[in-house]
Amino acid sequence: MNNKPSVVMVGLGYIGLPTAALIASRNIKVTGVDIHQHVVDTINKGEIHIVEPDLDGLVHHVVKENYLTASTTPVEADVYLIAVPTPFKGDHEPDISYVESATRAILPTLKEGALVIIESTSPVGTTEKMEKVIFSERPELEGKIFMAYCPERVLPGNVIHELEHNDRAIGGINEASTEKAVAFYRHFVKGELHKTNSKTAEMCKLVENSSRDAQIAFANELSMICDEAGINVWELIRLANKHPRVNILQPGTGVGGHCIAVDPWFIVSEFPEQAKIIRAAREINNYKTEWVIEKIKSTALQFELDNGKKPKIAAMGLAFKPNIDDLRESPALNVVEALIKDNFNIMAVEPNITSHKTLEIYNAKNALEQADIVVYLVSHNEFKALESKAITLDFCNVTNQ
């Protein structure tokens, strides 16, 4: 694929839009497809609907140069990328209906020689399932198109750099598809491209995030043990990490986001008998959030007993990780919503968003001035210079640094 291909990107969210913009920056014509009209309209104005450093300028440039356009329907292209959500259904079972809908959406424009790549986090075997969907509807294309799976592995807040520089695992349904996909990614990825098969590439994404989930679970479990033992967990971890072969992560309010809090369940769902540590890690990290809620409640109730009034609680941070606006699967948001539901007086602070559909968002300094109890749920940079004389519960190491 030496000549520049035409590309369709189905899904213009936190992965799809940065990927589409990066590809377009290589002077490759990209049509971004999204089912939401306001997303399409926003992008076609050269603007963005998500927060991600450096993305706004990049999108503005590639739209202005006519390398990126957005639409609600696919067009004919050489390469189709699918980057749509894979949420849960039932008891933490992966729902690949969006991936299937995206696959069916490109069916009318698929042509012989086209390359279809799924980037959505998917259960093992999804790429082969989508191959069957395509050939059941377009049997004349059997053996005449290429299909591959290539998971993203990016850090929100640094997506553009990581899309370009991180290594990628690329697995085709056959060797020819792998080679075709590798040639395509070479247009815009500077990291090493590792060839494999589609099943291994699918599992690779799930395993990467399950590994991190297990490491975080160890830190979160340790934080609860240390609380019971009267030990400063942050100091303990700092000292333990002086060992040359120990690298304990930092505990927090739980685990959130669209990857680490979700992907391990894809493995547990398919391999329930074997995935014992993976399941336990998920349960520990979910429990940590419940533990945080109970810790705040007991502190608030003690304040009420001591002072004869309900405390005002400043809840610092709603995003699932520091310095971004993404609230998906956020344990901090879960904490705040649970406390409000139980009629605690909560002032929600999230410096990376201006409004929320159900919560009033407070300015950080105003909240601290009014607060009887300050609860740090996310270690945003903005919080590290703040001071308060209120009772402070720090679940993410803002005040110990």
Secondary structure, DSSP 8 states (H G I E B T S, - for coil): --S---EEEE--STTHHHHHHHHHTTT--EEEE-S-HHHHHHHHTT--SS--TTHHHHHHHHHHTTSEEEESS----SEEEE-----EETTTEE--HHHHHHHHHHGGG--TT-EEEE-S---TTHHHHHHHHHHHH-GGGTTTSEEEE------TTSHHHHHHHS-EEEEESSHHHHHHHHHHHTTT--S-EEEEEHHHHHHHHHHHHHHHHHHHHHHHHHHHHHHHHT--HHHHHHHHTTSTT-------S---TTTTTTHHHHHHHH-TTT-HHHHHHHHHHHHHHHHHHHHHHHHHHHHHHHHSS--EEEEE--SSSTT----TT-HHHHHHHHHHHTT-EEEEE-TT-S--SSS-EE-HHHHHHH-SEEEE-S--GGGTT----SEEEESSSSS--
